Amino acid sequence: MGRIVILRIGHRPERDQRVTTHVGLTARALGAQGMYLAADDKGVVQSITDVVSRWGGSFFIEDKVSWKRCITDWKAAGGKVVHLTMYGINLPDAIGGIREAEGDLLVIVGAEKVPGEIYGLADFNVAVTNQPHSEISSLAIFLDQYAEGRELNLEFKDAHIIVHPCTLGKRTEER
């Protein structure tokens, strides 16, 4: 498997900070290497950067990205583009072809209505369901299906906080 990077589009800073932050945190926790944000929002960048500094890993976030240039540059470098949309091919029918695709994956996660042009630029338009639901859940389910559950056991280098699983309570270690 190649790298997986998220492209968050349609972010409205006055409204979507929490959801976009959770898109980034979900991406990081489930194995993506970074997120491009097609908006100017230093608050989201700072929140995710803070989590990476405490919880480890090398996840990056870059804001003020042109979504169209990001997609065209990604494809020019040999990567594939997956657009998560309720109007696409159902995930169980698409996931095999996505896994077989050569190159890195750019996964587009929209906030508001995405430009129609994205449907033509994407290599895969994928629906987690054909019903309205959260873009966070779509991303989580997609990443889980793509990695076949392997992402649930990731270890993050340079973590300052480690959670030790236990049946009752909380057990953490600070380094």
ZADO-1210 file (C-alpha; in nm, 4 decimals, padded with zeros to 6 digits):
<atoms>
<atom x="00.0000" y="00.0000" z="00.0000" code="MET" pos="1"/>
<atom x="00.1156" y="00.3507" z="-00.0769" code="GLY" pos="2"/>
<atom x="00.0715" y="00.6667" z="00.1210" code="ARG" pos="3"/>
<atom x="-00.2756" y="00.7938" z="00.2034" code="ILE" pos="4"/>
<atom x="-00.3347" y="01.1674" z="00.2315" code="VAL" pos="5"/>
<atom x="-00.6668" y="01.3438" z="00.2860" code="ILE" pos="6"/>
<atom x="-00.7863" y="01.6497" z="00.0948" code="LEU" pos="7"/>
<atom x="-01.0507" y="01.8355" z="00.2947" code="ARG" pos="8"/>
<atom x="-01.2584" y="02.0673" z="00.0779" code="ILE" pos="9"/>
<atom x="-01.5551" y="02.2929" z="00.1454" code="GLY" pos="10"/>
<atom x="-01.4365" y="02.3767" z="00.4983" code="HIS" pos="11"/>
<atom x="-01.6080" y="02.6860" z="00.6402" code="ARG" pos="12"/>
<atom x="-01.3874" y="02.8231" z="00.9214" code="PRO" pos="13"/>
<atom x="-01.6773" y="02.9857" z="01.1057" code="GLU" pos="14"/>
<atom x="-01.8741" y="02.6611" z="01.1114" code="ARG" pos="15"/>
<atom x="-01.6646" y="02.3500" z="01.0467" code="ASP" pos="16"/>
<atom x="-01.3588" y="02.3732" z="01.2748" code="GLN" pos="17"/>
<atom x="-01.4553" y="02.0874" z="01.5030" code="ARG" pos="18"/>
<atom x="-01.5643" y="01.8525" z="01.2233" code="VAL" pos="19"/>
<atom x="-01.2560" y="01.9259" z="01.0110" code="THR" pos="20"/>
<atom x="-01.0321" y="01.8718" z="01.3135" code="THR" pos="21"/>
<atom x="-01.2024" y="01.5355" z="01.3662" code="HIS" pos="22"/>
<atom x="-01.1505" y="01.4461" z="00.9991" code="VAL" pos="23"/>
<atom x="-00.7775" y="01.5054" z="01.0538" code="GLY" pos="24"/>
<atom x="-00.7670" y="01.3169" z="01.3839" code="LEU" pos="25"/>
<atom x="-00.9524" y="01.0214" z="01.2332" code="THR" pos="26"/>
<atom x="-00.7191" y="01.0196" z="00.9335" code="ALA" pos="27"/>
<atom x="-00.4128" y="01.0227" z="01.1597" code="ARG" pos="28"/>
<atom x="-00.5402" y="00.7553" z="01.3995" code="ALA" pos="29"/>
<atom x="-00.6356" y="00.5222" z="01.1146" code="LEU" pos="30"/>
<atom x="-00.3129" y="00.5397" z="00.9195" code="GLY" pos="31"/>
<atom x="-00.3188" y="00.8365" z="00.6816" code="ALA" pos="32"/>
<atom x="00.0057" y="01.0314" z="00.6536" code="GLN" pos="33"/>
<atom x="-00.1388" y="01.3810" z="00.6308" code="GLY" pos="34"/>
<atom x="-00.4138" y="01.6211" z="00.5336" code="MET" pos="35"/>
<atom x="-00.4376" y="01.9092" z="00.2906" code="TYR" pos="36"/>
<atom x="-00.6973" y="02.1689" z="00.3848" code="LEU" pos="37"/>
<atom x="-00.8442" y="02.3755" z="00.1025" code="ALA" pos="38"/>
<atom x="-00.9081" y="02.6687" z="00.3375" code="ALA" pos="39"/>
<atom x="-00.7210" y="02.9067" z="00.5642" code="ASP" pos="40"/>
<atom x="-00.7700" y="02.7868" z="00.9215" code="ASP" pos="41"/>
<atom x="-00.4731" y="02.8049" z="01.1576" code="LYS" pos="42"/>
<atom x="-00.6922" y="02.6829" z="01.4457" code="GLY" pos="43"/>
<atom x="-00.7449" y="02.3444" z="01.2811" code="VAL" pos="44"/>
<atom x="-00.3755" y="02.3251" z="01.1885" code="VAL" pos="45"/>
<atom x="-00.2728" y="02.4038" z="01.5465" code="GLN" pos="46"/>
<atom x="-00.5159" y="02.1532" z="01.7021" code="SER" pos="47"/>
<atom x="-00.3962" y="01.8661" z="01.4863" code="ILE" pos="48"/>
<atom x="-00.0297" y="01.9629" z="01.5187" code="THR" pos="49"/>
<atom x="-00.0700" y="01.9656" z="01.8971" code="ASP" pos="50"/>
<atom x="-00.2148" y="01.6137" z="01.8962" code="VAL" pos="51"/>
<atom x="00.0718" y="01.4875" z="01.6777" code="VAL" pos="52"/>
<atom x="00.3299" y="01.6439" z="01.9104" code="SER" pos="53"/>
<atom x="00.1786" y="01.4735" z="02.2167" code="ARG" pos="54"/>
<atom x="00.0533" y="01.1449" z="02.0733" code="TRP" pos="55"/>
<atom x="00.3299" y="01.0795" z="01.8195" code="GLY" pos="56"/>
<atom x="00.3606" y="00.9990" z="01.4545" code="GLY" pos="57"/>
<atom x="00.4535" y="01.2103" z="01.1578" code="SER" pos="58"/>
<atom x="00.1094" y="01.3219" z="01.0349" code="PHE" pos="59"/>
<atom x="00.1236" y="01.6552" z="00.8528" code="PHE" pos="60"/>
<atom x="-00.1401" y="01.9179" z="00.7887" code="ILE" pos="61"/>
<atom x="-00.1155" y="02.1969" z="00.5348" code="GLU" pos="62"/>
<atom x="-00.3805" y="02.4650" z="00.4906" code="ASP" pos="63"/>
<atom x="-00.4459" y="02.7221" z="00.2159" code="LYS" pos="64"/>
<atom x="-00.4196" y="02.4513" z="-00.0500" code="VAL" pos="65"/>
<atom x="-00.5841" y="02.4911" z="-00.3913" code="SER" pos="66"/>
<atom x="-00.7986" y="02.1776" z="-00.4212" code="TRP" pos="67"/>
<atom x="-00.7770" y="02.1695" z="-00.7999" code="LYS" pos="68"/>
<atom x="-00.3991" y="02.2066" z="-00.8077" code="ARG" pos="69"/>
<atom x="-00.3649" y="01.9485" z="-00.5289" code="CYS" pos="70"/>
<atom x="-00.5634" y="01.6944" z="-00.7304" code="ILE" pos="71"/>
<atom x="-00.3901" y="01.7613" z="-01.0621" code="THR" pos="72"/>
<atom x="-00.0422" y="01.7564" z="-00.9039" code="ASP" pos="73"/>
<atom x="-00.1260" y="01.4334" z="-00.7194" code="TRP" pos="74"/>
<atom x="-00.2395" y="01.2624" z="-01.0380" code="LYS" pos="75"/>
<atom x="00.0587" y="01.3968" z="-01.2359" code="ALA" pos="76"/>
<atom x="00.2854" y="01.2310" z="-00.9766" code="ALA" pos="77"/>
<atom x="00.1148" y="00.8963" z="-01.0395" code="GLY" pos="78"/>
<atom x="-00.1255" y="00.8968" z="-00.7456" code="GLY" pos="79"/>
<atom x="-00.4906" y="00.7961" z="-00.7466" code="LYS" pos="80"/>
<atom x="-00.7817" y="01.0052" z="-00.6195" code="VAL" pos="81"/>
<atom x="-01.0705" y="00.8638" z="-00.4162" code="VAL" pos="82"/>
<atom x="-01.3699" y="01.0922" z="-00.3628" code="HIS" pos="83"/>
<atom x="-01.5961" y="00.9907" z="-00.0749" code="LEU" pos="84"/>
<atom x="-01.9511" y="01.0771" z="-00.1803" code="THR" pos="85"/>
<atom x="-02.2922" y="00.9224" z="-00.1198" code="MET" pos="86"/>
<atom x="-02.3448" y="00.9264" z="-00.4980" code="TYR" pos="87"/>
<atom x="-02.0561" y="00.6963" z="-00.5850" code="GLY" pos="88"/>
<atom x="-02.0080" y="00.3227" z="-00.6290" code="ILE" pos="89"/>
<atom x="-02.0767" y="00.1390" z="-00.3052" code="ASN" pos="90"/>
<atom x="-01.7611" y="00.0745" z="-00.1042" code="LEU" pos="91"/>
<atom x="-01.7829" y="-00.3074" z="-00.1093" code="PRO" pos="92"/>
<atom x="-01.7946" y="-00.2950" z="-00.4901" code="ASP" pos="93"/>
<atom x="-01.5093" y="-00.0432" z="-00.5217" code="ALA" pos="94"/>
<atom x="-01.2585" y="-00.1379" z="-00.2514" code="ILE" pos="95"/>
<atom x="-01.0888" y="-00.4208" z="-00.4429" code="GLY" pos="96"/>
<atom x="-01.0070" y="-00.1952" z="-00.7377" code="GLY" pos="97"/>
<atom x="-00.8815" y="00.0760" z="-00.5057" code="ILE" pos="98"/>
<atom x="-00.6512" y="-00.1667" z="-00.3251" code="ARG" pos="99"/>
<atom x="-00.5153" y="-00.2871" z="-00.6619" code="GLU" pos="100"/>
<atom x="-00.4503" y="00.0669" z="-00.7905" code="ALA" pos="101"/>
<atom x="-00.0844" y="00.1622" z="-00.8184" code="GLU" pos="102"/>
<atom x="00.0428" y="00.4704" z="-00.6387" code="GLY" pos="103"/>
<atom x="-00.0477" y="00.6806" z="-00.3407" code="ASP" pos="104"/>
<atom x="-00.4093" y="00.7675" z="-00.2548" code="LEU" pos="105"/>
<atom x="-00.5531" y="01.1145" z="-00.2134" code="LEU" pos="106"/>
<atom x="-00.8892" y="01.0801" z="-00.0367" code="VAL" pos="107"/>
<atom x="-01.1248" y="01.3750" z="-00.0859" code="ILE" pos="108"/>
<atom x="-01.3557" y="01.4489" z="00.2054" code="VAL" pos="109"/>
<atom x="-01.6041" y="01.7295" z="00.1430" code="GLY" pos="110"/>
<atom x="-01.7816" y="01.9520" z="00.3920" code="ALA" pos="111"/>
<atom x="-02.0476" y="02.1317" z="00.1939" code="GLU" pos="112"/>
<atom x="-02.1577" y="02.0597" z="-00.1611" code="LYS" pos="113"/>
<atom x="-01.8432" y="01.9807" z="-00.3584" code="VAL" pos="114"/>
<atom x="-01.7783" y="02.1257" z="-00.7032" code="PRO" pos="115"/>
<atom x="-01.9157" y="01.8956" z="-00.9733" code="GLY" pos="116"/>
<atom x="-01.5746" y="01.8935" z="-01.1396" code="GLU" pos="117"/>
<atom x="-01.4419" y="01.6701" z="-00.8619" code="ILE" pos="118"/>
<atom x="-01.6528" y="01.3776" z="-00.9815" code="TYR" pos="119"/>
<atom x="-01.4669" y="01.3873" z="-01.3137" code="GLY" pos="120"/>
<atom x="-01.1227" y="01.4368" z="-01.1601" code="LEU" pos="121"/>
<atom x="-01.1528" y="01.1471" z="-00.9157" code="ALA" pos="122"/>
<atom x="-01.0373" y="00.8017" z="-01.0180" code="ASP" pos="123"/>
<atom x="-01.2918" y="00.6523" z="-00.7783" code="PHE" pos="124"/>
<atom x="-01.6185" y="00.8077" z="-00.6569" code="ASN" pos="125"/>
<atom x="-01.7032" y="00.5905" z="-00.3569" code="VAL" pos="126"/>
<atom x="-02.0134" y="00.5746" z="-00.1386" code="ALA" pos="127"/>
<atom x="-01.9936" y="00.4323" z="00.2123" code="VAL" pos="128"/>
<atom x="-02.3730" y="00.4346" z="00.1926" code="THR" pos="129"/>
<atom x="-02.6108" y="00.6094" z="-00.0428" code="ASN" pos="130"/>
<atom x="-02.7643" y="00.7985" z="00.2495" code="GLN" pos="131"/>
<atom x="-02.6709" y="01.1288" z="00.4159" code="PRO" pos="132"/>
<atom x="-02.4299" y="01.0807" z="00.7062" code="HIS" pos="133"/>
<atom x="-02.1087" y="01.2156" z="00.8552" code="SER" pos="134"/>
<atom x="-01.7948" y="01.2654" z="00.6504" code="GLU" pos="135"/>
<atom x="-01.6004" y="01.1537" z="00.9574" code="ILE" pos="136"/>
<atom x="-01.7745" y="00.8174" z="00.9598" code="SER" pos="137"/>
<atom x="-01.7243" y="00.7799" z="00.5839" code="SER" pos="138"/>
<atom x="-01.3521" y="00.8383" z="00.6214" code="LEU" pos="139"/>
<atom x="-01.3204" y="00.5999" z="00.9166" code="ALA" pos="140"/>
<atom x="-01.5075" y="00.3199" z="00.7421" code="ILE" pos="141"/>
<atom x="-01.3162" y="00.3729" z="00.4175" code="PHE" pos="142"/>
<atom x="-00.9758" y="00.3636" z="00.5906" code="LEU" pos="143"/>
<atom x="-01.0737" y="00.0551" z="00.7885" code="ASP" pos="144"/>
<atom x="-01.1956" y="-00.1291" z="00.4801" code="GLN" pos="145"/>
<atom x="-00.8915" y="-00.0253" z="00.2781" code="TYR" pos="146"/>
<atom x="-00.6438" y="-00.1459" z="00.5422" code="ALA" pos="147"/>
<atom x="-00.8554" y="-00.4498" z="00.6347" code="GLU" pos="148"/>
<atom x="-00.8335" y="-00.3665" z="01.0045" code="GLY" pos="149"/>
<atom x="-00.4527" y="-00.3475" z="01.0209" code="ARG" pos="150"/>
<atom x="-00.4715" y="00.0234" z="01.1066" code="GLU" pos="151"/>
<atom x="-00.6275" y="-00.0589" z="01.4433" code="LEU" pos="152"/>
<atom x="-00.2899" y="-00.1746" z="01.5773" code="ASN" pos="153"/>
<atom x="-00.0705" y="00.1149" z="01.4672" code="LEU" pos="154"/>
<atom x="00.2067" y="00.2364" z="01.6937" code="GLU" pos="155"/>
<atom x="00.3039" y="00.6022" z="01.6805" code="PHE" pos="156"/>
<atom x="00.6723" y="00.6856" z="01.7165" code="LYS" pos="157"/>
<atom x="00.7814" y="00.9662" z="01.9494" code="ASP" pos="158"/>
<atom x="00.4561" y="00.9577" z="02.1459" code="ALA" pos="159"/>
<atom x="00.4635" y="01.1394" z="02.4786" code="HIS" pos="160"/>
<atom x="00.1370" y="00.9784" z="02.5877" code="ILE" pos="161"/>
<atom x="00.0775" y="00.6036" z="02.5594" code="ILE" pos="162"/>
<atom x="-00.2530" y="00.4334" z="02.6369" code="VAL" pos="163"/>
<atom x="-00.2278" y="00.0847" z="02.7841" code="HIS" pos="164"/>
<atom x="-00.5532" y="-00.0987" z="02.7107" code="PRO" pos="165"/>
<atom x="-00.7351" y="-00.2289" z="03.0159" code="CYS" pos="166"/>
<atom x="-01.0798" y="-00.3651" z="03.0938" code="THR" pos="167"/>
<atom x="-01.1647" y="-00.1064" z="03.3616" code="LEU" pos="168"/>
<atom x="-01.0610" y="00.2552" z="03.3983" code="GLY" pos="169"/>
<atom x="-00.7781" y="00.4310" z="03.2227" code="LYS" pos="170"/>
<atom x="-00.4105" y="00.3456" z="03.2169" code="ARG" pos="171"/>
<atom x="-00.1705" y="00.5823" z="03.0470" code="THR" pos="172"/>
<atom x="00.2013" y="00.6444" z="03.0503" code="GLU" pos="173"/>
<atom x="00.3655" y="00.9812" z="02.9927" code="GLU" pos="174"/>
<atom x="00.7143" y="00.9869" z="02.8452" code="ARG" pos="175"/>
</atoms>
